[in-house]
C-alpha cells in the first residue's frame, strides 16, 4: 500500500484517499491580480482541491542575458523576456493577498517555487506543500534544500529519465518521506501518444511506498480520468478562463466547464472503482431472482434414482433450486421423491445432500 500522508492540513493523499486535484493557474492570470482572484474562485466552484501558482525571483531563475534577450512572440508582454516575465510576476504582497483570498473562500493555496529564493519566500508564506516543477526535478541542490524545509512535496517528472527519477527518490526519501512523484510530459499541448500513462504503473512498481500522480498538459479530460483510474493520487491540470488569451499555456489548459466536468468524472470513477472482492451484491438480487438459473430435471426422475448428468439441465426455474455451478455435485446423488420432467431440483429432493454456502 503506498504511503499515505497529510499533504495539506486535514487532507491526506495516497492509499485509499480520493485523488487530490490541483488546478494550476500558473501565470494564466495575465499579470492581473483581479483575474487571479477570479480564477481562484473559479477553481473552488469547480470542485478542485487546490489553486496553484508559479513563483519566481527572476534574477535567481534567469541569468542576465536570458532576461535581456528580445522576445517577439505573439504571446509576449514585453520587448525582452525579462519585461515579459516581470509583467506576469506577482509581488510578495500580492501573493499574501492571494493566499488570504484563497483562505477566505476555503481552498488550499500553493505555488511552484521556480528557484531557490522563491522556495524561501513560499516557506515564509507557509504554503501547505511545495510543488517542484519539471525544470527543477534534476536540480539536486534545489531539491535537497527544498526537501530539508520539511514540507510535503509534489515532484513532476517531465523531461526526466527513470534513472534520474530513481536518483530523485534516493535523494529526497531519507530527508523528507512525505512526497509524491507525478508522471508528466513537458509539451504544450501534449499529444496522446506522448502521454505514456504506463509510466504511472512503472513508478508504482519502482516506488511502492510513495503516492504516484499525474500532471497533464493534454487537451480534454479523458486522459486525466484514465490516470486516476490507474491509481494517480494527485492530479494537476492547468486552467484558464479563456483558451484564446495570449500565453503559451492557455491552449493546453482547461476552461471552467471542462474543469468542473473533470472533477465530477473523477469522483464518479472513484466511486466506481469500488472493491476488489467479487461477490453477488444486494443490487443484483432483483436481477438474480428474475434471470438466475437453476438445475432442473431433463426427464422424469423416479424416487430412489441415482442422478446422472444426462438427466439434468439448466433453466430459469420456479422455484429456485441448485445453482448451475452445482450440477456436477448432484451427479451420483440419490433422489428421495419423484421429480417430474422440467421441475426444479430442490434441496429437499436429494438424499443427504446439503447445498454449498457461497462466500
NULOTOR-498773 format. One record per residue (C-alpha): residue number from 1; x, y, z. Coordinates in nm, 2 decimals, always signed. Example, Ala and Ser with C-alpha at 12.3 -4.5 7.8 and 13.67 -1.06 7.14 Angstrom:
2
[1; [+1.23; -0.45; +0.78]];
[2; [+1.37; -0.11; +0.71]];
//
This chain:
359
[1; [+0.00; +0.00; +0.00]];
[2; [+0.15; +0.34; -0.10]];
[3; [+0.24; +0.57; +0.19]];
[4; [-0.05; +0.79; +0.29]];
[5; [+0.04; +1.13; +0.43]];
[6; [-0.11; +1.47; +0.50]];
[7; [-0.04; +1.70; +0.20]];
[8; [-0.25; +1.99; +0.34]];
[9; [-0.39; +2.04; +0.68]];
[10; [-0.68; +1.79; +0.72]];
[11; [-0.63; +1.64; +0.37]];
[12; [-0.43; +1.32; +0.32]];
[13; [-0.32; +1.17; -0.01]];
[14; [-0.23; +0.82; -0.11]];
[15; [-0.37; +0.48; +0.00]];
[16; [-0.74; +0.48; -0.03]];
[17; [-0.78; +0.86; -0.02]];
[18; [-0.95; +1.03; -0.31]];
[19; [-0.74; +1.19; -0.57]];
[20; [-0.61; +1.54; -0.48]];
[21; [-0.69; +1.77; -0.77]];
[22; [-0.46; +2.07; -0.82]];
[23; [-0.58; +2.34; -1.05]];
[24; [-0.26; +2.50; -1.20]];
[25; [-0.34; +2.87; -1.26]];
[26; [+0.03; +2.93; -1.31]];
[27; [+0.06; +3.26; -1.49]];
[28; [-0.26; +3.23; -1.68]];
[29; [-0.39; +3.53; -1.48]];
[30; [-0.21; +3.76; -1.74]];
[31; [-0.04; +3.95; -1.46]];
[32; [-0.38; +4.08; -1.33]];
[33; [-0.45; +4.04; -0.96]];
[34; [-0.83; +4.06; -1.01]];
[35; [-0.82; +3.79; -1.27]];
[36; [-0.61; +3.57; -1.04]];
[37; [-0.87; +3.61; -0.77]];
[38; [-1.14; +3.53; -1.02]];
[39; [-0.96; +3.21; -1.12]];
[40; [-0.91; +3.11; -0.75]];
[41; [-1.29; +3.14; -0.70]];
[42; [-1.35; +2.95; -1.03]];
[43; [-1.14; +2.65; -0.93]];
[44; [-1.30; +2.64; -0.59]];
[45; [-1.65; +2.64; -0.75]];
[46; [-1.55; +2.37; -1.00]];
[47; [-1.45; +2.14; -0.71]];
[48; [-1.07; +2.14; -0.73]];
[49; [-0.88; +2.09; -0.40]];
[50; [-0.60; +2.34; -0.46]];
[51; [-0.53; +2.66; -0.65]];
[52; [-0.17; +2.67; -0.75]];
[53; [+0.05; +2.95; -0.90]];
[54; [+0.42; +2.98; -1.02]];
[55; [+0.65; +3.20; -0.81]];
[56; [+0.99; +3.31; -0.95]];
[57; [+1.25; +3.55; -0.82]];
[58; [+1.36; +3.64; -1.17]];
[59; [+1.72; +3.73; -1.11]];
[60; [+1.77; +3.39; -0.94]];
[61; [+1.59; +3.19; -1.20]];
[62; [+1.74; +3.35; -1.52]];
[63; [+2.08; +3.49; -1.59]];
[64; [+2.12; +3.85; -1.72]];
[65; [+2.14; +3.75; -2.09]];
[66; [+1.83; +3.54; -2.07]];
[67; [+1.63; +3.83; -1.93]];
[68; [+1.77; +4.07; -2.18]];
[69; [+1.71; +3.87; -2.49]];
[70; [+1.44; +4.00; -2.73]];
[71; [+1.11; +3.84; -2.70]];
[72; [+0.90; +3.89; -3.01]];
[73; [+0.65; +3.61; -2.97]];
[74; [+0.28; +3.68; -3.02]];
[75; [+0.25; +3.58; -2.65]];
[76; [+0.49; +3.84; -2.53]];
[77; [+0.41; +4.10; -2.27]];
[78; [+0.73; +4.30; -2.33]];
[79; [+1.01; +4.37; -2.57]];
[80; [+1.25; +4.15; -2.38]];
[81; [+1.20; +3.82; -2.20]];
[82; [+1.27; +3.99; -1.87]];
[83; [+1.00; +4.25; -1.93]];
[84; [+0.76; +3.97; -2.03]];
[85; [+0.82; +3.78; -1.71]];
[86; [+0.81; +4.08; -1.49]];
[87; [+0.46; +4.16; -1.63]];
[88; [+0.34; +3.82; -1.52]];
[89; [+0.51; +3.80; -1.18]];
[90; [+0.32; +3.90; -0.87]];
[91; [+0.50; +4.06; -0.58]];
[92; [+0.53; +3.91; -0.23]];
[93; [+0.25; +4.13; -0.10]];
[94; [+0.03; +4.03; -0.39]];
[95; [+0.10; +3.66; -0.31]];
[96; [+0.00; +3.73; +0.05]];
[97; [-0.32; +3.89; -0.07]];
[98; [-0.40; +3.59; -0.30]];
[99; [-0.33; +3.35; -0.01]];
[100; [-0.56; +3.54; +0.21]];
[101; [-0.83; +3.54; -0.05]];
[102; [-0.80; +3.16; -0.10]];
[103; [-0.83; +3.10; +0.27]];
[104; [-1.14; +3.32; +0.29]];
[105; [-1.32; +3.12; +0.02]];
[106; [-1.20; +2.78; +0.15]];
[107; [-0.95; +2.64; -0.09]];
[108; [-0.59; +2.53; -0.05]];
[109; [-0.33; +2.76; -0.20]];
[110; [+0.03; +2.70; -0.30]];
[111; [+0.28; +2.76; -0.58]];
[112; [+0.57; +2.61; -0.76]];
[113; [+0.89; +2.77; -0.64]];
[114; [+1.08; +2.82; -0.96]];
[115; [+1.41; +2.89; -0.80]];
[116; [+1.57; +2.86; -0.45]];
[117; [+1.48; +3.21; -0.34]];
[118; [+1.12; +3.16; -0.45]];
[119; [+1.11; +2.84; -0.23]];
[120; [+1.24; +3.05; +0.06]];
[121; [+0.96; +3.30; +0.01]];
[122; [+0.70; +3.02; -0.01]];
[123; [+0.83; +2.87; +0.30]];
[124; [+0.79; +3.20; +0.48]];
[125; [+0.44; +3.23; +0.33]];
[126; [+0.37; +2.89; +0.50]];
[127; [+0.22; +2.71; +0.20]];
[128; [+0.10; +2.36; +0.28]];
[129; [+0.32; +2.19; +0.03]];
[130; [+0.59; +2.26; -0.22]];
[131; [+0.54; +2.18; -0.59]];
[132; [+0.86; +2.10; -0.78]];
[133; [+0.82; +2.18; -1.15]];
[134; [+0.98; +1.95; -1.40]];
[135; [+1.25; +2.20; -1.48]];
[136; [+1.39; +2.17; -1.13]];
[137; [+1.35; +1.79; -1.08]];
[138; [+1.71; +1.72; -1.17]];
[139; [+1.83; +2.03; -0.99]];
[140; [+1.96; +1.83; -0.70]];
[141; [+2.09; +2.12; -0.48]];
[142; [+1.75; +2.29; -0.51]];
[143; [+1.57; +1.96; -0.45]];
[144; [+1.78; +1.89; -0.14]];
[145; [+1.73; +2.23; +0.01]];
[146; [+1.35; +2.21; -0.06]];
[147; [+1.33; +1.87; +0.10]];
[148; [+1.50; +1.99; +0.41]];
[149; [+1.23; +2.25; +0.47]];
[150; [+1.02; +1.96; +0.59]];
[151; [+0.70; +2.04; +0.40]];
[152; [+0.53; +1.78; +0.18]];
[153; [+0.65; +1.78; -0.18]];
[154; [+0.49; +1.71; -0.51]];
[155; [+0.75; +1.65; -0.78]];
[156; [+0.68; +1.65; -1.15]];
[157; [+0.90; +1.44; -1.38]];
[158; [+0.87; +1.60; -1.73]];
[159; [+1.19; +1.58; -1.93]];
[160; [+1.35; +1.33; -1.70]];
[161; [+1.45; +0.96; -1.73]];
[162; [+1.37; +0.67; -1.50]];
[163; [+1.74; +0.67; -1.39]];
[164; [+1.70; +1.04; -1.29]];
[165; [+1.38; +0.97; -1.10]];
[166; [+1.55; +0.69; -0.90]];
[167; [+1.81; +0.94; -0.80]];
[168; [+1.54; +1.19; -0.71]];
[169; [+1.37; +0.93; -0.49]];
[170; [+1.70; +0.83; -0.33]];
[171; [+1.79; +1.19; -0.25]];
[172; [+1.45; +1.30; -0.11]];
[173; [+1.33; +0.99; +0.07]];
[174; [+1.58; +0.99; +0.36]];
[175; [+1.53; +1.37; +0.41]];
[176; [+1.16; +1.40; +0.37]];
[177; [+0.94; +1.09; +0.33]];
[178; [+0.62; +1.29; +0.26]];
[179; [+0.64; +1.34; -0.11]];
[180; [+0.49; +1.20; -0.43]];
[181; [+0.60; +1.18; -0.79]];
[182; [+0.39; +1.28; -1.09]];
[183; [+0.42; +1.13; -1.44]];
[184; [+0.45; +1.43; -1.67]];
[185; [+0.55; +1.50; -2.03]];
[186; [+0.66; +1.86; -2.09]];
[187; [+0.48; +1.96; -2.41]];
[188; [+0.20; +2.21; -2.46]];
[189; [-0.04; +2.09; -2.57]];
[190; [+0.06; +1.73; -2.52]];
[191; [-0.03; +1.47; -2.79]];
[192; [-0.19; +1.14; -2.67]];
[193; [+0.09; +0.92; -2.80]];
[194; [+0.34; +1.11; -2.58]];
[195; [+0.14; +1.09; -2.26]];
[196; [+0.28; +0.74; -2.16]];
[197; [+0.03; +0.66; -1.88]];
[198; [+0.21; +0.33; -1.83]];
[199; [+0.48; +0.52; -1.66]];
[200; [+0.24; +0.56; -1.37]];
[201; [+0.25; +0.18; -1.33]];
[202; [+0.62; +0.18; -1.36]];
[203; [+0.65; +0.44; -1.09]];
[204; [+0.41; +0.24; -0.87]];
[205; [+0.64; -0.06; -0.90]];
[206; [+0.97; +0.14; -0.86]];
[207; [+0.85; +0.35; -0.57]];
[208; [+0.59; +0.14; -0.39]];
[209; [+0.60; +0.34; -0.06]];
[210; [+0.50; +0.68; -0.20]];
[211; [+0.19; +0.80; -0.38]];
[212; [+0.21; +0.84; -0.76]];
[213; [+0.02; +1.10; -0.96]];
[214; [-0.01; +1.27; -1.29]];
[215; [+0.05; +1.62; -1.43]];
[216; [-0.12; +1.66; -1.77]];
[217; [-0.08; +1.91; -2.05]];
[218; [-0.31; +1.74; -2.30]];
[219; [-0.64; +1.88; -2.42]];
[220; [-0.97; +1.74; -2.28]];
[221; [-1.02; +1.54; -1.97]];
[222; [-1.03; +1.17; -2.08]];
[223; [-0.66; +1.10; -2.03]];
[224; [-0.65; +1.26; -1.68]];
[225; [-0.95; +1.05; -1.58]];
[226; [-0.77; +0.74; -1.71]];
[227; [-0.47; +0.84; -1.50]];
[228; [-0.69; +0.84; -1.19]];
[229; [-0.83; +0.50; -1.28]];
[230; [-0.47; +0.37; -1.30]];
[231; [-0.41; +0.49; -0.94]];
[232; [-0.29; +0.86; -0.97]];
[233; [-0.34; +1.00; -0.62]];
[234; [-0.25; +1.36; -0.71]];
[235; [-0.37; +1.52; -1.04]];
[236; [-0.25; +1.85; -1.17]];
[237; [-0.41; +2.03; -1.47]];
[238; [-0.35; +2.38; -1.60]];
[239; [-0.66; +2.60; -1.60]];
[240; [-0.77; +2.92; -1.78]];
[241; [-1.07; +3.14; -1.81]];
[242; [-1.03; +3.16; -2.19]];
[243; [-0.81; +2.94; -2.42]];
[244; [-0.78; +3.22; -2.68]];
[245; [-0.60; +3.45; -2.44]];
[246; [-0.24; +3.54; -2.50]];
[247; [+0.01; +3.30; -2.34]];
[248; [+0.17; +2.96; -2.42]];
[249; [-0.03; +2.77; -2.15]];
[250; [-0.38; +2.86; -2.24]];
[251; [-0.43; +2.62; -2.52]];
[252; [-0.33; +2.32; -2.30]];
[253; [-0.55; +2.44; -2.01]];
[254; [-0.90; +2.36; -1.91]];
[255; [-1.17; +2.62; -1.91]];
[256; [-1.42; +2.62; -1.62]];
[257; [-1.68; +2.39; -1.78]];
[258; [-1.40; +2.14; -1.85]];
[259; [-1.25; +2.16; -1.50]];
[260; [-1.59; +2.11; -1.35]];
[261; [-1.66; +1.81; -1.57]];
[262; [-1.31; +1.67; -1.49]];
[263; [-1.38; +1.68; -1.11]];
[264; [-1.73; +1.53; -1.15]];
[265; [-1.60; +1.25; -1.37]];
[266; [-1.30; +1.17; -1.14]];
[267; [-1.53; +1.15; -0.83]];
[268; [-1.77; +0.92; -1.03]];
[269; [-1.48; +0.70; -1.14]];
[270; [-1.35; +0.68; -0.78]];
[271; [-1.70; +0.56; -0.67]];
[272; [-1.70; +0.30; -0.95]];
[273; [-1.35; +0.16; -0.86]];
[274; [-1.52; +0.00; -0.56]];
[275; [-1.39; -0.32; -0.40]];
[276; [-1.16; -0.59; -0.55]];
[277; [-1.39; -0.86; -0.38]];
[278; [-1.61; -1.03; -0.64]];
[279; [-1.95; -1.14; -0.49]];
[280; [-2.32; -1.13; -0.55]];
[281; [-2.42; -0.78; -0.45]];
[282; [-2.75; -0.66; -0.30]];
[283; [-2.82; -0.45; -0.60]];
[284; [-2.81; -0.77; -0.82]];
[285; [-3.07; -0.96; -0.62]];
[286; [-3.36; -0.85; -0.82]];
[287; [-3.20; -0.95; -1.15]];
[288; [-3.08; -1.28; -0.99]];
[289; [-3.44; -1.36; -0.88]];
[290; [-3.57; -1.28; -1.23]];
[291; [-3.30; -1.43; -1.45]];
[292; [-3.08; -1.65; -1.23]];
[293; [-3.09; -2.01; -1.35]];
[294; [-3.13; -2.34; -1.16]];
[295; [-3.08; -2.71; -1.22]];
[296; [-3.40; -2.88; -1.34]];
[297; [-3.50; -3.23; -1.44]];
[298; [-3.44; -3.30; -1.81]];
[299; [-3.66; -3.62; -1.78]];
[300; [-3.89; -3.77; -1.52]];
[301; [-3.68; -3.90; -1.23]];
[302; [-3.84; -4.16; -1.01]];
[303; [-3.78; -4.18; -0.63]];
[304; [-3.46; -4.37; -0.55]];
[305; [-3.29; -4.29; -0.88]];
[306; [-2.91; -4.21; -0.87]];
[307; [-2.87; -3.89; -1.07]];
[308; [-2.67; -3.89; -1.40]];
[309; [-2.57; -3.58; -1.59]];
[310; [-2.79; -3.66; -1.88]];
[311; [-3.10; -3.64; -1.65]];
[312; [-3.03; -3.28; -1.57]];
[313; [-3.03; -2.94; -1.75]];
[314; [-3.02; -2.57; -1.66]];
[315; [-3.31; -2.33; -1.69]];
[316; [-3.46; -2.02; -1.53]];
[317; [-3.68; -2.21; -1.29]];
[318; [-3.96; -2.15; -1.04]];
[319; [-3.89; -2.21; -0.76]];
[320; [-3.52; -2.16; -0.74]];
[321; [-3.31; -2.46; -0.67]];
[322; [-2.95; -2.57; -0.71]];
[323; [-2.72; -2.32; -0.88]];
[324; [-2.59; -2.42; -1.23]];
[325; [-2.24; -2.45; -1.09]];
[326; [-2.36; -2.72; -0.86]];
[327; [-2.48; -2.95; -1.13]];
[328; [-2.17; -3.18; -1.12]];
[329; [-2.21; -3.21; -0.74]];
[330; [-2.55; -3.36; -0.79]];
[331; [-2.43; -3.64; -1.02]];
[332; [-2.43; -3.97; -0.82]];
[333; [-2.67; -3.84; -0.56]];
[334; [-3.00; -4.03; -0.49]];
[335; [-3.33; -3.86; -0.51]];
[336; [-3.58; -3.93; -0.23]];
[337; [-3.90; -3.82; -0.41]];
[338; [-4.04; -3.84; -0.76]];
[339; [-3.93; -3.54; -0.98]];
[340; [-4.14; -3.46; -1.29]];
[341; [-3.97; -3.36; -1.61]];
[342; [-3.89; -2.98; -1.62]];
[343; [-3.93; -2.95; -1.24]];
[344; [-3.66; -2.76; -1.04]];
[345; [-3.43; -2.99; -0.84]];
[346; [-3.47; -2.86; -0.49]];
[347; [-3.26; -2.94; -0.18]];
[348; [-3.54; -3.14; -0.02]];
[349; [-3.54; -3.38; -0.32]];
[350; [-3.19; -3.50; -0.27]];
[351; [-3.09; -3.76; -0.01]];
[352; [-2.82; -3.65; +0.24]];
[353; [-2.71; -3.36; +0.02]];
[354; [-2.65; -3.01; +0.16]];
[355; [-2.62; -2.71; -0.07]];
[356; [-2.28; -2.54; -0.06]];
[357; [-2.29; -2.20; +0.10]];
[358; [-2.14; -1.93; -0.13]];
[359; [-1.89; -1.69; +0.04]];
//
